[in-house]
Amino acid sequence: SQQGEEDPQALSIQEGENATMNCSYKTSINNLQWYRQNSGRGLVHLILIRSNEREKHSGRLRVTLDTSKKSSSLLITASRAADTASYFCATDADSNYQLIWGAGTKLIIKP
Amino acid sequence: GAGVSQSPRYKVAKRGQDVALRCDPISGHVSLFWYQQALGQGPEFLTYFQNEAQLDKSGLPSDRFFAERPEGSVSTLKIQRTQQEDSAVYLCASSLGRWRGNQPQHFGDGTRLSIL
């Protein structure tokens, strides 16, 4: 079962614009991670944010976490064609070894 | 490079055949995960190994699915008597230490399984 829901399901923007994707989850978490997946490839880890953190940056990526709303957002600034991919959030569950994944946002950057 | 390697990349089998999918994790990684990913969906957890011990197999969909990691490195996911609903991409991931949710997972490119 999937706990996360990404929003929007698909996003198409012009190169150079900013892209924002949202993730909502259902149960309390310790950590939330964002991954990117290019078509036909495996997932690549982007950033991890802990439940006691509110914001984290890595290069052109900015992640926020609002545990009261059980939601996170991923902002990609100054998008490039190479950012075209699907983006997934994943949360850990307290009592087992699983990451719970959302269905992803498909991002298309138009040159 | 020393990433996670999965083989074969593509596998076509007839319904009822057995298949075996291989995963070579990053050397020294303690944790190994198998996921199933349907088209347009996120990964679904299948099973978790800490070294050679299978600590969580709650995601395996039926007793036709079996995974092993006998020496704590290479892992094999076996599906017996395949069904059409087994068609999916099977992803393997590894992470450095014992799983506590606060580590990145490193993924292979997956095996795309098609059951005819």
Backbone of each chain as ProteinMPNN parsed JSONL, in Angstrom:
{"seq_chain_A": "SQQGEEDPQALSIQEGENATMNCSYKTSINNLQWYRQNSGRGLVHLILIRSNEREKHSGRLRVTLDTSKKSSSLLITASRAADTASYFCATDADSNYQLIWGAGTKLIIKP", "coords_chain_A": {"N_chain_A": [[0.854, -1.184, 0.0], [0.379, 2.325, -0.602], [1.433, 5.196, 1.031], [1.973, 7.82, 0.533], [0.955, 10.692, -1.324], [1.502, 12.301, -4.284], [1.381, 15.557, -5.662], [1.23, 17.888, -8.239], [-0.035, 15.177, -10.371], [1.154, 15.294, -12.824], [3.349, 17.612, -14.399], [4.127, 20.271, -16.461], [6.485, 22.482, -17.599], [8.234, 25.479, -18.684], [11.671, 25.574, -19.554], [13.881, 26.951, -17.186], [11.953, 27.996, -15.545], [10.518, 27.684, -12.218], [9.805, 24.647, -10.457], [7.339, 23.12, -8.536], [6.53, 20.531, -6.384], [4.289, 18.54, -4.495], [3.802, 16.541, -1.559], [1.822, 14.392, 0.277], [1.187, 12.631, 3.311], [0.138, 9.919, 5.498], [0.567, 8.806, 8.108], [2.433, 9.312, 11.198], [5.888, 10.245, 10.936], [9.456, 9.612, 10.868], [11.408, 10.359, 9.091], [11.594, 11.866, 5.825], [12.01, 11.305, 2.417], [13.115, 12.38, -0.808], [13.127, 11.3, -4.169], [14.375, 10.895, -7.518], [13.414, 9.662, -10.697], [14.468, 8.72, -13.751], [13.192, 7.894, -16.99], [12.866, 4.452, -17.428], [14.926, 3.847, -15.728], [16.585, 3.328, -12.496], [15.753, 4.602, -9.181], [16.958, 7.695, -7.901], [18.451, 9.049, -5.099], [17.61, 12.183, -3.719], [17.267, 14.036, -1.532], [17.04, 14.11, 2.031], [14.892, 14.719, 4.708], [14.486, 15.324, 8.115], [12.066, 14.647, 10.708], [12.128, 16.668, 12.588], [13.041, 18.831, 11.262], [12.41, 21.706, 9.252], [12.985, 22.818, 6.828], [15.122, 22.277, 4.025], [18.041, 22.531, 1.999], [19.566, 21.779, -1.132], [21.73, 22.427, -3.468], [19.99, 23.32, -6.338], [17.674, 22.503, -5.218], [14.967, 22.68, -2.941], [13.517, 21.663, -0.018], [10.627, 21.41, 1.941], [9.02, 20.667, 5.053], [6.072, 19.985, 6.72], [4.942, 18.851, 9.49], [2.614, 19.041, 10.925], [0.645, 19.267, 9.049], [1.137, 17.018, 7.693], [2.671, 17.005, 5.285], [4.871, 17.659, 2.508], [7.019, 19.625, 0.436], [8.71, 19.859, -2.688], [10.886, 21.941, -4.263], [12.212, 22.858, -7.306], [14.501, 24.976, -8.555], [15.061, 27.232, -11.307], [14.702, 25.472, -13.624], [15.912, 22.773, -15.701], [16.275, 21.058, -18.86], [17.258, 18.549, -18.306], [16.134, 17.948, -15.896], [13.794, 16.704, -16.353], [11.792, 14.106, -15.403], [10.411, 11.571, -13.2], [9.26, 12.261, -9.934], [9.475, 11.212, -6.613], [8.175, 10.935, -3.322], [9.106, 9.501, -0.188], [8.39, 7.861, 2.816], [9.39, 6.86, 6.111], [8.299, 4.228, 8.246], [7.352, 3.759, 11.627], [7.649, 1.19, 12.765], [8.705, -0.798, 11.186], [10.655, -2.068, 8.443], [10.25, -0.655, 6.163], [10.14, 1.668, 3.444], [7.643, 3.89, 2.538], [6.008, 4.704, -0.377], [4.969, 7.366, -2.541], [2.867, 7.915, -5.471], [4.101, 9.493, -7.299], [5.231, 12.434, -9.145], [5.145, 13.403, -12.44], [7.424, 15.184, -14.153], [7.89, 17.451, -16.727], [10.165, 19.25, -18.58], [10.138, 21.795, -20.782], [12.083, 22.708, -23.539]], "CA_chain_A": [[0.0, 0.0, 0.0], [1.162, 3.528, -0.701], [0.932, 6.155, 1.993], [2.146, 9.175, 0.055], [0.313, 11.122, -2.564], [2.137, 13.473, -4.85], [0.48, 16.479, -6.331], [0.283, 17.257, -9.162], [0.411, 13.921, -10.966], [2.029, 15.656, -13.938], [3.647, 19.04, -14.434], [4.908, 20.616, -17.644], [6.859, 23.888, -17.493], [9.314, 25.916, -19.555], [13.018, 25.604, -18.988], [14.174, 28.198, -16.49], [10.93, 28.23, -14.515], [10.598, 26.863, -11.011], [8.832, 23.547, -10.377], [6.996, 22.748, -7.16], [5.762, 19.296, -6.237], [3.852, 18.347, -3.123], [3.639, 15.166, -1.104], [1.111, 14.266, 1.551], [1.283, 11.288, 3.865], [-0.974, 9.669, 6.416], [0.922, 8.492, 9.489], [3.6, 10.057, 11.673], [7.126, 9.786, 10.319], [10.734, 10.072, 11.394], [12.173, 10.939, 7.986], [10.965, 11.875, 4.508], [13.034, 11.395, 1.375], [12.707, 12.618, -2.192], [13.912, 10.592, -5.174], [14.094, 11.154, -8.925], [13.522, 8.487, -11.551], [14.415, 8.92, -15.188], [12.457, 6.828, -17.662], [13.595, 3.204, -17.631], [16.076, 3.756, -14.825], [16.265, 3.226, -11.082], [15.539, 5.858, -8.473], [18.162, 8.358, -7.399], [18.159, 9.82, -3.895], [17.859, 13.622, -3.844], [17.401, 14.757, -0.271], [16.342, 13.547, 3.184], [14.577, 15.705, 5.729], [14.046, 14.659, 9.335], [10.782, 15.173, 11.182], [12.339, 17.878, 13.396], [13.512, 19.885, 10.373], [11.307, 22.349, 8.512], [13.42, 23.169, 5.481], [16.467, 21.831, 3.709], [18.447, 22.931, 0.655], [20.685, 21.083, -1.759], [21.862, 22.986, -4.817], [18.765, 23.983, -6.806], [16.528, 21.863, -4.569], [14.551, 23.127, -1.612], [12.463, 20.799, 0.516], [10.008, 21.823, 3.2], [8.242, 19.634, 5.735], [5.101, 20.469, 7.696], [4.43, 17.628, 10.106], [1.237, 19.255, 11.402], [-0.224, 19.025, 7.883], [1.593, 15.786, 7.065], [2.946, 17.306, 3.886], [6.205, 18.128, 2.147], [7.107, 20.12, -0.936], [10.023, 19.889, -3.341], [11.003, 23.035, -5.223], [13.393, 22.862, -8.164], [14.614, 26.313, -9.129], [15.764, 27.387, -12.589], [14.658, 24.098, -14.159], [16.665, 22.441, -16.917], [15.709, 19.914, -19.578], [17.724, 17.322, -17.641], [15.306, 17.689, -14.709], [12.65, 15.905, -16.79], [11.841, 12.825, -14.696], [9.365, 11.429, -12.181], [9.769, 12.559, -8.596], [8.732, 10.459, -5.609], [8.503, 11.068, -1.91], [9.052, 8.231, 0.54], [8.437, 8.071, 4.256], [9.631, 5.649, 6.884], [7.274, 3.902, 9.23], [8.008, 3.553, 12.915], [7.81, -0.132, 13.356], [9.194, -1.848, 10.31], [11.82, -1.764, 7.628], [9.776, -0.24, 4.857], [9.836, 3.012, 2.984], [6.333, 3.939, 1.897], [6.208, 5.587, -1.514], [3.849, 7.921, -3.267], [2.74, 7.516, -6.883], [5.029, 10.294, -8.079], [4.885, 13.532, -10.048], [5.901, 13.358, -13.681], [7.819, 16.548, -14.501], [8.426, 17.626, -18.081], [10.724, 20.574, -18.793], [10.141, 22.086, -22.214], [13.227, 23.59, -23.865]], "C_chain_A": [[0.887, 1.231, 0.0], [0.583, 4.547, 0.251], [0.992, 7.557, 1.43], [1.329, 9.443, -1.186], [1.039, 12.356, -3.049], [1.124, 14.288, -5.638], [1.334, 17.577, -6.961], [0.801, 15.908, -9.661], [1.378, 14.185, -12.101], [2.166, 17.163, -13.981], [4.538, 19.312, -15.628], [5.202, 22.107, -17.598], [7.975, 24.199, -18.48], [10.648, 25.872, -18.806], [13.287, 26.972, -18.364], [13.165, 28.538, -15.415], [11.194, 27.35, -13.3], [9.496, 25.81, -11.023], [8.605, 23.201, -8.918], [6.119, 21.511, -7.178], [5.45, 19.096, -4.762], [3.636, 16.867, -2.823], [2.866, 15.2, 0.202], [1.193, 12.819, 2.011], [0.306, 11.151, 5.02], [-0.562, 9.474, 7.869], [2.142, 9.305, 9.915], [4.878, 9.421, 11.135], [8.33, 10.239, 11.129], [11.526, 10.835, 10.329], [11.337, 10.907, 6.71], [12.072, 12.083, 3.485], [12.373, 11.707, 0.041], [13.686, 11.922, -3.122], [13.477, 11.034, -6.559], [14.261, 9.85, -9.694], [13.404, 8.893, -13.004], [13.783, 7.686, -15.832], [13.338, 5.6, -17.878], [14.788, 3.004, -16.714], [15.626, 3.559, -13.387], [16.096, 4.597, -10.452], [16.864, 6.386, -7.921], [17.765, 9.233, -6.217], [18.528, 11.289, -4.111], [18.157, 14.256, -2.495], [16.575, 14.043, 0.798], [16.101, 14.665, 4.178], [14.006, 14.965, 6.931], [12.79, 15.336, 9.867], [10.942, 16.429, 12.039], [12.924, 19.025, 12.579], [12.332, 20.451, 9.596], [11.691, 22.644, 7.066], [14.847, 22.672, 5.279], [16.785, 22.186, 2.266], [19.559, 22.016, 0.172], [20.766, 21.568, -3.191], [20.615, 23.746, -5.216], [17.497, 23.403, -6.165], [16.258, 22.496, -3.211], [13.389, 22.254, -1.183], [11.94, 21.407, 1.797], [9.199, 20.663, 3.754], [7.359, 20.295, 6.772], [4.447, 19.237, 8.325], [3.011, 17.801, 10.625], [0.232, 19.009, 10.276], [0.12, 17.716, 7.193], [1.835, 16.014, 5.575], [4.375, 17.816, 3.719], [6.128, 18.69, 0.739], [8.557, 20.087, -1.399], [9.979, 20.989, -4.39], [12.306, 22.868, -5.99], [13.449, 24.237, -8.819], [15.372, 26.264, -10.453], [15.858, 26.045, -13.305], [15.426, 23.988, -15.478], [16.009, 21.243, -17.588], [16.07, 18.602, -18.892], [16.941, 17.012, -16.375], [14.053, 16.892, -15.068], [12.773, 14.494, -16.222], [10.57, 12.702, -13.87], [9.994, 11.608, -10.813], [8.85, 11.904, -7.565], [9.15, 10.888, -4.212], [8.346, 9.711, -1.247], [9.202, 8.524, 2.022], [8.743, 6.764, 4.958], [8.494, 5.462, 7.868], [7.983, 3.492, 10.5], [8.47, 2.129, 13.158], [8.337, -1.2, 12.406], [10.304, -1.303, 9.424], [11.462, -1.148, 6.294], [9.848, 1.263, 4.673], [8.5, 2.939, 2.257], [6.382, 5.043, 0.849], [4.891, 6.145, -2.041], [3.867, 7.468, -4.714], [3.563, 8.392, -7.809], [4.406, 11.441, -8.854], [5.774, 13.422, -11.265], [6.166, 14.792, -14.129], [8.425, 16.568, -15.89], [8.896, 19.067, -18.206], [10.85, 20.799, -20.294], [11.276, 23.053, -22.54], [12.782, 24.888, -24.534]], "O_chain_A": [[2.0, 1.206, 0.525], [-0.631, 4.747, 0.281], [0.173, 8.405, 1.786], [1.05, 8.549, -1.984], [1.178, 13.337, -2.319], [0.157, 13.766, -6.193], [2.133, 18.17, -6.237], [1.947, 15.545, -9.398], [2.308, 13.412, -12.328], [1.237, 17.899, -13.648], [5.577, 18.673, -15.798], [4.276, 22.917, -17.561], [8.586, 23.291, -19.044], [10.721, 26.102, -17.598], [12.963, 28.01, -18.941], [13.472, 29.278, -14.48], [11.983, 26.405, -13.348], [8.399, 26.045, -11.53], [9.554, 23.013, -8.157], [5.111, 21.445, -7.881], [6.251, 19.44, -3.893], [3.332, 16.065, -3.706], [3.21, 15.945, 1.121], [1.259, 11.898, 1.196], [-0.283, 12.135, 5.47], [-1.264, 9.927, 8.773], [2.805, 9.917, 9.078], [4.937, 8.213, 10.909], [8.231, 11.135, 11.968], [12.213, 11.814, 10.62], [10.484, 10.037, 6.535], [12.954, 12.924, 3.662], [11.222, 11.344, -0.201], [14.898, 11.942, -2.908], [12.351, 11.491, -6.752], [15.134, 9.039, -9.384], [12.352, 9.361, -13.439], [13.836, 6.585, -15.285], [14.426, 5.701, -18.445], [15.577, 2.079, -16.913], [14.433, 3.616, -13.089], [16.273, 5.624, -11.109], [17.753, 5.627, -7.534], [16.856, 10.056, -6.32], [19.606, 11.604, -4.615], [19.172, 14.932, -2.329], [15.541, 13.446, 0.5], [16.994, 15.464, 4.458], [13.15, 14.091, 6.787], [12.493, 16.475, 9.507], [9.982, 17.183, 12.201], [13.267, 20.071, 13.131], [11.365, 19.741, 9.319], [10.831, 22.711, 6.188], [15.66, 22.645, 6.203], [15.905, 22.148, 1.405], [20.382, 21.541, 0.955], [19.963, 21.169, -4.034], [20.212, 24.693, -4.542], [16.383, 23.775, -6.534], [17.172, 22.803, -2.445], [12.398, 22.124, -1.901], [12.711, 21.865, 2.64], [8.751, 19.789, 3.012], [7.832, 21.071, 7.603], [3.519, 18.658, 7.762], [2.276, 16.821, 10.755], [-0.899, 18.592, 10.527], [-0.528, 17.339, 6.217], [1.284, 15.316, 4.723], [4.993, 18.328, 4.653], [5.28, 18.286, -0.057], [9.491, 20.261, -0.616], [9.141, 20.97, -5.292], [13.376, 22.752, -5.392], [12.539, 24.614, -9.557], [16.202, 25.386, -10.687], [16.952, 25.542, -13.561], [15.564, 24.944, -16.241], [15.268, 20.498, -16.947], [15.283, 17.655, -18.896], [17.07, 15.916, -15.83], [13.327, 16.45, -14.177], [13.728, 13.776, -16.516], [9.749, 13.619, -13.841], [11.115, 11.164, -10.565], [7.626, 12.022, -7.631], [10.32, 11.168, -3.954], [7.554, 8.877, -1.688], [10.036, 9.332, 2.428], [8.401, 5.688, 4.466], [7.821, 6.414, 8.264], [9.084, 2.942, 10.458], [9.554, 1.898, 13.693], [8.411, -2.373, 12.77], [10.817, -0.206, 9.646], [12.289, -1.121, 5.383], [9.645, 2.032, 5.613], [8.264, 2.032, 1.459], [6.751, 6.179, 1.149], [3.849, 5.49, -1.993], [4.76, 6.735, -5.138], [3.712, 8.07, -8.988], [3.218, 11.425, -9.178], [6.998, 13.355, -11.153], [5.232, 15.528, -14.448], [9.345, 15.81, -16.197], [8.128, 19.999, -17.968], [11.576, 20.084, -20.984], [11.416, 24.093, -21.896], [13.617, 25.729, -24.867]]}, "seq_chain_B": "GAGVSQSPRYKVAKRGQDVALRCDPISGHVSLFWYQQALGQGPEFLTYFQNEAQLDKSGLPSDRFFAERPEGSVSTLKIQRTQQEDSAVYLCASSLGRWRGNQPQHFGDGTRLSIL", "coords_chain_B": {"N_chain_B": [[31.398, 1.686, -12.714], [30.579, 1.491, -9.17], [27.955, 0.823, -8.541], [24.571, -0.353, -7.785], [23.764, -3.367, -9.297], [21.627, -4.991, -11.548], [20.317, -7.98, -12.95], [18.552, -10.139, -15.278], [18.186, -7.233, -17.483], [15.87, -7.181, -18.891], [13.206, -9.464, -19.005], [11.375, -11.969, -20.45], [8.785, -14.176, -20.028], [6.832, -17.168, -20.229], [3.527, -17.665, -19.029], [3.355, -19.463, -16.051], [5.948, -20.34, -16.015], [9.051, -20.436, -14.147], [11.011, -17.777, -12.777], [14.129, -16.079, -12.195], [15.624, -13.399, -10.631], [18.389, -11.252, -10.388], [20.395, -9.472, -8.022], [23.106, -7.369, -7.474], [24.37, -5.775, -4.88], [25.754, -2.616, -3.706], [29.112, -2.95, -2.754], [29.721, -4.044, 0.523], [27.449, -2.955, 1.588], [24.972, -3.23, 4.015], [22.19, -3.403, 4.135], [19.515, -4.569, 2.098], [17.009, -4.256, -0.321], [14.017, -5.292, -1.972], [11.787, -4.228, -4.467], [8.629, -3.844, -6.114], [7.488, -2.37, -9.038], [4.831, -0.993, -10.629], [3.665, 0.21, -13.818], [3.773, 3.682, -14.026], [3.457, 4.035, -11.323], [4.53, 4.309, -7.863], [7.309, 2.634, -6.195], [6.62, -0.551, -4.675], [7.1, -2.048, -1.623], [8.728, -5.165, -1.204], [10.537, -6.98, 0.176], [13.034, -7.193, 2.806], [16.477, -7.402, 3.558], [18.904, -7.771, 6.09], [22.16, -7.968, 6.003], [22.563, -11.411, 5.658], [20.172, -12.099, 6.7], [16.711, -12.301, 6.383], [14.658, -9.977, 7.273], [12.184, -8.828, 6.94], [9.489, -9.808, 5.178], [7.041, -9.087, 4.46], [5.869, -7.815, 2.298], [5.828, -9.502, 0.13], [3.846, -10.792, -2.44], [2.66, -13.319, -2.664], [2.998, -16.855, -1.879], [4.389, -17.69, -4.017], [6.496, -16.116, -4.457], [9.872, -15.709, -3.651], [12.767, -14.862, -1.848], [16.306, -14.566, -1.473], [19.481, -14.211, 0.186], [22.093, -15.451, 0.547], [24.842, -15.191, 1.34], [25.01, -12.72, 2.278], [25.542, -10.804, 0.399], [25.113, -10.786, -2.797], [21.78, -11.016, -4.04], [18.854, -12.938, -4.79], [15.746, -12.87, -6.358], [13.085, -14.93, -6.658], [10.452, -16.065, -8.654], [7.87, -18.246, -8.777], [5.92, -20.276, -10.976], [4.818, -18.234, -12.735], [2.484, -15.531, -13.156], [0.292, -13.436, -15.129], [-0.181, -11.072, -13.775], [2.165, -10.657, -12.473], [3.784, -9.216, -14.058], [5.894, -6.501, -14.229], [8.199, -3.924, -13.142], [11.021, -4.891, -11.378], [12.753, -3.76, -8.718], [15.865, -3.356, -7.111], [17.468, -2.299, -4.152], [20.101, -0.904, -2.158], [21.481, -0.093, 1.055], [23.803, 1.528, 3.298], [24.088, 0.921, 6.138], [22.525, -0.843, 8.921], [19.007, -0.818, 8.578], [17.396, 2.161, 9.365], [15.727, 4.035, 8.478], [16.802, 6.518, 8.008], [18.64, 6.765, 6.029], [19.938, 7.118, 2.691], [18.68, 5.174, -0.048], [20.166, 3.15, -2.519], [19.629, 2.537, -5.811], [19.3, -0.083, -8.265], [18.903, -0.37, -11.881], [16.773, -1.951, -12.38], [14.759, -4.867, -13.245], [12.821, -5.527, -15.966], [9.997, -7.312, -16.117], [8.083, -9.346, -18.131], [5.207, -11.164, -18.53], [3.864, -13.525, -20.569]], "CA_chain_B": [[31.091, 2.236, -11.402], [30.295, 0.517, -8.127], [26.557, 0.965, -8.154], [23.767, -1.573, -7.697], [23.621, -3.977, -10.616], [20.568, -5.983, -11.624], [20.273, -8.729, -14.206], [18.705, -9.421, -16.54], [17.451, -5.962, -17.555], [14.551, -7.525, -19.419], [12.924, -10.885, -18.962], [10.069, -12.363, -20.954], [8.527, -15.571, -19.687], [5.46, -17.621, -20.438], [2.784, -17.922, -17.796], [3.614, -20.771, -15.479], [7.392, -20.566, -15.882], [9.745, -19.85, -13.005], [12.045, -16.817, -13.15], [15.055, -15.678, -11.127], [16.155, -12.065, -10.865], [19.587, -11.131, -9.573], [20.808, -8.146, -7.582], [24.424, -7.185, -6.875], [24.339, -4.478, -4.201], [27.043, -1.95, -3.521], [29.943, -3.755, -1.867], [29.759, -3.603, 1.91], [26.142, -2.492, 2.072], [24.339, -4.194, 4.911], [20.751, -3.514, 3.87], [19.105, -4.796, 0.709], [15.555, -4.207, -0.467], [13.387, -5.57, -3.258], [10.532, -3.514, -4.706], [7.901, -4.065, -7.363], [6.956, -1.09, -9.517], [3.927, -1.04, -11.771], [3.808, 1.365, -14.708], [3.142, 4.91, -13.565], [3.263, 3.995, -9.873], [5.735, 4.261, -7.044], [7.718, 1.275, -5.807], [5.947, -1.237, -3.573], [8.046, -2.868, -0.873], [8.546, -6.615, -1.203], [11.244, -7.661, 1.245], [14.234, -6.53, 3.303], [17.554, -8.201, 4.148], [20.029, -7.176, 6.806], [23.143, -9.021, 5.685], [21.911, -12.588, 5.082], [18.906, -12.334, 7.39], [15.521, -11.69, 5.814], [13.964, -9.474, 8.457], [10.814, -8.412, 6.636], [9.025, -10.284, 3.879], [5.607, -8.848, 4.507], [5.375, -7.305, 1.028], [5.775, -10.524, -0.923], [2.413, -10.907, -2.702], [2.157, -14.684, -2.496], [4.073, -17.819, -1.605], [5.155, -17.966, -5.242], [7.651, -15.211, -4.433], [10.867, -16.144, -2.67], [14.017, -14.116, -2.005], [17.4, -15.055, -0.621], [20.747, -13.474, 0.16], [22.739, -16.456, 1.402], [26.148, -14.808, 1.889], [24.962, -11.318, 2.69], [25.878, -9.844, -0.663], [24.188, -10.963, -3.926], [20.444, -11.509, -3.694], [18.035, -13.43, -5.89], [14.297, -12.905, -6.192], [12.554, -15.995, -7.51], [8.992, -16.122, -8.79], [7.481, -19.545, -9.32], [4.602, -20.379, -11.648], [4.49, -16.825, -12.978], [1.162, -15.128, -13.627], [0.359, -12.176, -15.875], [-0.145, -9.935, -12.854], [3.528, -10.477, -11.99], [4.475, -8.305, -14.979], [6.233, -5.25, -13.539], [9.637, -3.726, -12.972], [11.485, -5.285, -10.056], [13.889, -2.916, -8.355], [16.67, -3.716, -5.944], [18.169, -1.149, -3.578], [20.915, -1.223, -0.988], [21.944, 1.044, 1.848], [25.074, 1.206, 3.943], [24.015, 0.311, 7.448], [21.242, -1.436, 9.265], [17.986, 0.149, 8.171], [16.711, 2.931, 10.398], [14.891, 5.041, 7.829], [17.483, 7.802, 7.868], [19.73, 6.626, 5.061], [19.478, 6.987, 1.312], [18.755, 3.874, -0.701], [20.803, 3.22, -3.835], [18.837, 1.631, -6.646], [19.667, -0.552, -9.587], [18.001, 0.063, -12.943], [15.608, -2.812, -12.385], [14.476, -5.89, -14.254], [11.45, -5.419, -16.481], [9.488, -8.674, -16.311], [6.833, -9.44, -18.896], [4.674, -12.53, -18.536], [2.956, -13.661, -21.711]], "C_chain_B": [[30.688, 1.166, -10.431], [28.875, 0.671, -7.624], [25.88, -0.38, -8.004], [23.514, -2.089, -9.109], [22.54, -5.042, -10.577], [20.615, -6.676, -12.977], [19.187, -9.797, -14.133], [17.975, -8.084, -16.51], [16.03, -6.198, -18.037], [14.394, -9.044, -19.362], [11.504, -11.111, -19.457], [9.898, -13.841, -20.648], [7.073, -15.909, -19.994], [4.823, -17.883, -19.084], [3.041, -19.339, -17.328], [5.091, -21.095, -15.33], [7.914, -19.946, -14.596], [10.798, -18.866, -13.52], [12.896, -16.494, -11.929], [15.69, -14.361, -11.512], [17.292, -11.841, -9.877], [19.875, -9.683, -9.221], [22.189, -8.209, -6.96], [24.446, -5.832, -6.187], [25.726, -3.831, -4.187], [27.834, -2.731, -2.47], [29.955, -3.175, -0.45], [28.441, -3.097, 2.452], [25.429, -3.6, 2.837], [22.893, -4.465, 4.506], [20.485, -3.694, 2.39], [17.592, -4.924, 0.654], [15.168, -4.651, -1.869], [12.049, -4.819, -3.302], [9.929, -3.997, -6.023], [7.307, -2.726, -7.775], [6.105, -1.308, -10.751], [4.07, 0.254, -12.565], [3.064, 2.571, -14.144], [2.899, 4.98, -12.067], [4.603, 4.066, -9.15], [6.105, 2.829, -6.708], [6.863, 0.747, -4.656], [6.947, -2.175, -2.92], [7.7, -4.342, -0.976], [9.208, -7.244, 0.021], [12.533, -6.929, 1.593], [15.193, -7.543, 3.915], [18.524, -7.303, 4.916], [21.114, -8.238, 6.78], [22.389, -10.227, 5.11], [20.525, -12.84, 5.682], [17.756, -11.582, 6.719], [14.623, -11.253, 6.965], [12.524, -9.07, 8.187], [10.472, -8.932, 5.249], [7.532, -10.054, 3.735], [5.031, -8.351, 3.191], [5.308, -8.324, -0.088], [4.317, -10.881, -1.178], [1.837, -12.307, -2.521], [3.321, -15.615, -2.206], [4.789, -18.256, -2.875], [6.433, -17.133, -5.302], [8.584, -15.637, -3.299], [12.142, -15.357, -2.92], [15.055, -14.679, -1.062], [18.626, -14.186, -0.816], [21.73, -14.286, 1.014], [24.074, -16.036, 2.031], [26.19, -13.335, 2.251], [25.417, -10.33, 1.646], [24.843, -9.967, -1.786], [22.849, -11.516, -3.424], [19.725, -11.964, -4.962], [16.578, -13.392, -5.482], [13.762, -13.934, -7.178], [11.031, -15.928, -7.501], [8.662, -17.445, -9.458], [6.113, -19.444, -9.975], [4.057, -18.983, -11.958], [3.082, -16.651, -13.54], [1.287, -13.78, -14.34], [0.451, -10.971, -14.938], [1.236, -9.73, -12.23], [4.326, -9.541, -12.903], [4.655, -6.953, -14.314], [7.736, -5.048, -13.669], [9.993, -4.086, -11.533], [12.792, -4.549, -9.77], [14.567, -3.452, -7.107], [17.37, -2.442, -5.462], [19.017, -1.621, -2.403], [21.22, 0.056, -0.222], [23.015, 0.571, 2.814], [24.915, 0.419, 5.228], [22.722, -0.448, 7.664], [20.16, -0.378, 9.045], [17.358, 0.822, 9.385], [15.893, 4.051, 9.78], [15.584, 6.351, 7.546], [18.69, 7.724, 6.938], [19.153, 6.64, 3.659], [19.559, 5.538, 0.862], [19.321, 4.08, -2.105], [20.183, 2.134, -4.702], [19.596, 1.155, -7.87], [18.65, -0.068, -10.609], [16.815, -0.875, -13.13], [15.629, -3.886, -13.45], [13.023, -5.718, -14.665], [10.982, -6.822, -16.847], [8.154, -8.615, -17.044], [6.416, -10.898, -18.95], [3.621, -12.621, -19.645], [1.881, -14.717, -21.452]], "O_chain_B": [[30.472, 0.023, -10.835], [28.627, 0.651, -6.418], [26.527, -1.424, -8.085], [23.103, -1.341, -9.995], [22.529, -5.894, -9.689], [20.908, -6.062, -14.003], [18.914, -10.319, -13.052], [17.208, -7.833, -15.58], [15.102, -5.496, -17.635], [15.33, -9.796, -19.635], [10.553, -10.521, -18.945], [10.763, -14.656, -20.97], [6.205, -15.036, -20.012], [5.491, -18.271, -18.126], [2.957, -20.292, -18.103], [5.454, -22.018, -14.601], [7.296, -19.046, -14.029], [11.405, -19.09, -14.567], [12.449, -16.618, -10.788], [16.236, -14.227, -12.608], [17.19, -12.183, -8.699], [19.63, -8.778, -10.019], [22.432, -8.991, -6.041], [24.534, -4.813, -6.872], [26.72, -4.428, -4.6], [27.296, -3.122, -1.434], [30.169, -1.978, -0.253], [28.321, -2.836, 3.649], [25.305, -4.733, 2.373], [22.431, -5.606, 4.531], [21.124, -3.073, 1.541], [16.977, -5.609, 1.473], [15.898, -4.416, -2.831], [11.297, -4.781, -2.328], [10.626, -4.487, -6.912], [6.697, -2.031, -6.962], [6.595, -1.753, -11.789], [4.54, 1.265, -12.043], [1.878, 2.49, -13.825], [2.213, 5.884, -11.591], [5.664, 3.905, -9.754], [5.308, 1.913, -6.912], [6.44, 1.502, -3.78], [7.567, -3.0, -3.592], [6.538, -4.73, -0.855], [8.562, -7.942, 0.804], [13.059, -6.152, 0.796], [14.792, -8.419, 4.681], [18.907, -6.229, 4.452], [21.009, -9.271, 7.441], [21.638, -10.064, 4.148], [19.793, -13.708, 5.209], [17.83, -10.37, 6.516], [13.916, -12.069, 7.556], [11.724, -8.98, 9.119], [11.094, -8.54, 4.261], [6.852, -10.747, 2.979], [3.823, -8.45, 2.977], [4.774, -8.028, -1.157], [3.606, -11.239, -0.239], [0.645, -12.455, -2.253], [4.483, -15.217, -2.278], [5.69, -19.092, -2.825], [7.333, -17.41, -6.095], [8.162, -15.886, -2.169], [12.56, -15.197, -4.067], [14.733, -15.2, 0.006], [18.787, -13.52, -1.838], [22.142, -13.84, 2.085], [24.402, -16.477, 3.133], [27.255, -12.77, 2.5], [25.654, -9.16, 1.948], [23.8, -9.317, -1.731], [22.794, -12.353, -2.523], [19.96, -11.444, -6.053], [16.218, -13.829, -4.389], [13.966, -13.817, -8.387], [10.411, -15.755, -6.451], [9.118, -17.728, -10.566], [5.268, -18.639, -9.582], [2.978, -18.606, -11.5], [2.568, -17.489, -14.281], [2.278, -13.071, -14.167], [1.086, -9.969, -15.269], [1.458, -8.739, -11.534], [5.428, -9.123, -12.548], [3.684, -6.332, -13.884], [8.448, -5.882, -14.229], [9.341, -3.638, -10.59], [13.786, -4.698, -10.48], [13.918, -3.934, -6.179], [17.807, -1.618, -6.265], [18.694, -2.607, -1.741], [21.217, 1.149, -0.787], [23.127, -0.618, 3.113], [25.534, -0.632, 5.396], [21.938, -0.668, 6.741], [20.377, 0.808, 9.297], [16.86, 0.166, 10.299], [15.413, 4.93, 10.495], [15.004, 7.222, 6.898], [19.631, 8.511, 7.046], [18.014, 6.226, 3.449], [20.401, 4.773, 1.333], [18.998, 5.055, -2.785], [20.214, 0.953, -4.355], [20.417, 1.875, -8.438], [17.656, 0.567, -10.255], [15.944, -0.612, -13.959], [16.394, -3.833, -14.412], [12.116, -5.756, -13.834], [11.507, -7.442, -17.772], [7.226, -7.923, -16.626], [7.189, -11.759, -19.37], [2.629, -11.891, -19.649], [1.034, -14.958, -22.312]]}, "name": "protein", "num_of_chains": 2, "seq": "SQQGEEDPQALSIQEGENATMNCSYKTSINNLQWYRQNSGRGLVHLILIRSNEREKHSGRLRVTLDTSKKSSSLLITASRAADTASYFCATDADSNYQLIWGAGTKLIIKPGAGVSQSPRYKVAKRGQDVALRCDPISGHVSLFWYQQALGQGPEFLTYFQNEAQLDKSGLPSDRFFAERPEGSVSTLKIQRTQQEDSAVYLCASSLGRWRGNQPQHFGDGTRLSIL"}
